Amino acid sequence: MGEMAVPSNVAELLVVRHGETDWNALGRLEGHAESDLNEAGKKQAQAVAEKLASLGLEFAAIYSSDLQRALDTAQAIAEKCQFRSKITVRENLRERCLGDLEGFTRTEARTAAPEALKVFMKNDDSLPIPGGGESMEQLCLRVQDAFEQIASENLGKRVVVVTHGGVLRTSHIIARGLPCIGKVVNASINTFRISDEKEWEICSWGDVGHLHAFERSLAGDWVPQYWVWGR
């Protein structure tokens, strides 16, 4: 993909989900809790970094959630793209806060945090998760504000944004009014354009072509961990 101008009234956001973590592999709900990239996740971060570097595009900024799994992925991208400026860290790009559920698998949560799990599974966007967690309505407002703030700072420019599965799924709902079909894969690339009038467009969704060679190189030793709320 060659360099193409971004219209002066929009910003283009190439939004990347972080690489796989230890907790992703174990099925533990992360939310705001920290879990390091595992070996597969580090290789995924390198693969997405190489893909972005190969596009030959100029990135005005690289933004990242302040959670370490996102920052480590963003750092790999910055190094491979020879991005000389500092990564811009934004707390509002974090994963959904899951309150009492964080650190548990769903099976464990049935006994360790049953009320929180009940709210988590209930189809009511207004209910916050017990233990200081966010409701879906709160998450949606936060994600919309985060993306639109980045867009307003970068009209006519392209930026990379490294964030989380729940944030990406929410951004799809904001842009199209419907949940995405299928999973949000670790280290996938999803491209948005947001205008100065706060109009959202998804230009591409779920680009994982750069991960295929990586998967083959592991000769079946790695199974991709797909998106689940809060992971």
C-alpha positions in Angstrom: 0.0 0.0 0.0 1.5 3.3 -1.1 1.3 6.7 0.4 -2.2 8.2 0.0 -3.2 11.7 1.2 -5.6 11.9 4.1 -8.3 14.6 3.5 -7.7 17.7 5.6 -11.0 17.3 7.5 -10.4 13.8 8.7 -7.9 11.8 10.7 -6.9 8.2 9.8 -6.4 5.9 12.8 -4.7 2.5 12.3 -5.9 0.8 15.5 -4.0 -2.3 16.7 -4.9 -4.7 19.4 -1.9 -5.6 21.6 -0.2 -9.0 21.2 -1.2 -12.1 23.2 -0.6 -12.1 26.9 -0.1 -14.9 29.5 -3.7 -14.2 30.7 -5.1 -14.3 27.2 -3.7 -17.8 26.8 -5.2 -18.9 30.1 -8.6 -17.3 29.5 -8.2 -14.9 32.4 -10.2 -11.7 32.3 -7.7 -8.8 32.3 -9.5 -5.5 32.3 -7.2 -2.9 33.9 -5.0 -5.6 35.5 -1.6 -6.1 34.0 -0.4 -9.3 32.2 2.8 -9.4 30.2 3.0 -10.3 26.5 4.0 -14.0 26.2 6.4 -15.3 23.6 3.6 -15.6 21.0 2.5 -12.0 21.8 6.0 -10.6 21.4 6.3 -12.3 18.0 2.8 -10.9 17.0 4.0 -7.4 18.1 7.0 -7.8 15.8 4.8 -9.1 12.9 2.4 -6.1 13.1 5.3 -3.7 13.5 6.9 -5.1 10.3 3.6 -4.9 8.5 3.1 -1.2 9.4 6.7 -0.4 8.5 6.2 -2.0 5.1 3.3 0.2 4.2 5.6 3.2 3.5 3.2 5.6 5.3 4.1 8.6 7.5 2.6 8.4 11.0 2.1 11.7 12.7 1.9 10.0 16.1 1.7 6.7 17.9 -0.8 6.5 20.7 -1.1 3.7 23.3 -3.1 2.6 26.3 -1.0 2.9 29.4 -1.3 -0.8 30.2 2.0 -2.6 29.6 0.7 -5.1 27.1 -0.3 -2.2 24.8 2.8 -0.2 25.5 5.1 -3.1 24.7 3.3 -3.6 21.4 3.5 0.1 20.6 7.2 0.2 21.4 7.8 -2.6 18.9 5.9 -0.6 16.3 7.8 2.6 17.0 11.2 0.9 16.8 10.4 -0.9 13.5 8.8 2.2 11.9 11.8 4.3 13.1 9.4 6.6 14.9 11.6 9.2 16.6 9.0 11.0 18.7 7.7 9.8 22.1 4.7 7.4 22.2 1.7 9.3 23.4 0.2 7.4 26.4 -3.5 7.8 27.0 -5.3 6.2 30.0 -8.7 6.5 28.2 -7.5 3.8 25.7 -7.4 1.2 28.4 -9.5 -2.0 28.3 -12.9 -2.0 30.0 -12.5 -2.1 33.8 -14.0 -5.4 35.0 -14.0 -4.8 38.7 -14.2 -7.9 40.8 -13.8 -10.2 37.7 -10.2 -9.2 36.9 -7.7 -12.0 37.2 -10.3 -14.8 37.1 -11.4 -17.1 34.4 -15.2 -17.2 33.9 -15.3 -20.6 35.6 -13.5 -19.3 38.6 -15.7 -16.2 38.7 -18.8 -18.4 39.2 -17.7 -18.9 42.8 -15.2 -16.1 43.4 -17.3 -13.2 42.0 -20.8 -14.5 41.1 -22.5 -11.1 41.3 -20.0 -9.4 39.1 -20.2 -12.3 36.6 -24.0 -12.0 36.6 -23.8 -8.4 35.6 -21.1 -9.1 33.1 -23.3 -11.6 31.3 -26.5 -9.7 31.6 -27.8 -7.8 28.6 -28.1 -4.4 30.3 -25.6 -1.8 29.1 -26.3 0.6 32.0 -25.1 -1.7 34.8 -21.5 -1.2 36.1 -19.6 -4.4 37.1 -19.4 -4.7 40.9 -16.0 -3.8 42.4 -15.5 -0.6 40.5 -16.0 -1.9 37.0 -17.5 0.0 34.0 -20.9 -0.4 32.4 -21.0 -0.8 28.7 -22.5 2.7 28.4 -19.5 4.1 30.4 -17.1 2.2 28.1 -18.8 3.5 25.0 -18.6 7.1 26.1 -14.9 6.7 27.1 -13.9 5.1 23.8 -15.8 7.7 21.7 -14.1 10.5 23.6 -10.7 8.9 23.3 -10.9 8.3 19.5 -12.5 11.7 18.7 -9.9 13.5 20.8 -7.1 11.8 18.9 -8.8 12.6 15.6 -9.2 16.3 16.5 -5.5 16.5 17.2 -4.5 14.9 13.9 -6.8 16.2 11.1 -5.2 15.5 7.7 -2.8 13.0 9.2 -2.4 9.3 10.0 -1.7 7.8 13.4 -1.3 4.4 15.0 -3.3 3.6 18.1 -2.5 0.5 20.2 -5.3 -0.6 22.4 -7.5 -3.6 23.5 -10.1 -6.0 22.3 -13.0 -4.5 24.2 -12.1 -1.0 23.0 -12.0 -2.2 19.4 -15.3 -4.0 19.6 -16.8 -0.8 21.1 -15.4 1.4 18.4 -17.0 -0.9 15.8 -20.4 -0.4 17.5 -19.8 3.4 17.5 -18.9 3.5 13.8 -21.5 1.1 12.4 -24.1 0.8 15.1 -23.6 -3.0 15.2 -21.2 -5.4 16.9 -18.5 -6.8 14.6 -18.8 -10.3 13.2 -16.3 -12.7 14.6 -13.3 -12.0 16.8 -10.9 -9.2 17.3 -7.5 -10.9 16.9 -4.4 -10.0 18.9 -2.2 -7.8 16.7 -4.9 -7.2 14.1 -5.0 -3.8 12.3 -8.3 -1.9 12.0 -8.5 1.4 10.1 -10.8 4.2 10.9 -11.4 7.7 9.6 -13.0 10.3 11.9 -14.0 13.7 10.5 -14.0 17.1 12.2 -17.8 16.7 12.3 -17.2 13.5 14.4 -18.4 11.2 11.6 -16.9 7.7 11.8 -15.9 5.4 8.9 -14.3 2.0 9.1 -12.0 1.7 6.1 -10.7 -1.8 6.9 -11.4 -4.3 9.7 -9.5 -7.3 11.1 -6.4 -7.2 8.9 -4.3 -10.3 10.1 -2.5 -11.1 6.9 0.8 -10.3 8.5 0.2 -13.0 11.1 -0.1 -15.9 8.7 3.6 -16.5 8.2 4.1 -16.2 11.9 1.4 -18.9 12.6 3.0 -21.2 10.1 6.5 -20.6 11.6 5.3 -22.1 14.9 4.4 -25.3 13.1 1.1 -25.7 15.0 2.5 -25.0 18.4 0.5 -21.9 18.8 -3.3 -21.4 18.7 -4.4 -17.8 18.2 -6.3 -16.4 21.2 -9.3 -14.5 19.9 -11.2 -11.6 21.5 -13.4 -12.0 24.5 -14.9 -9.1 26.4 -12.2 -7.7 28.8 -9.4 -9.8 27.6 
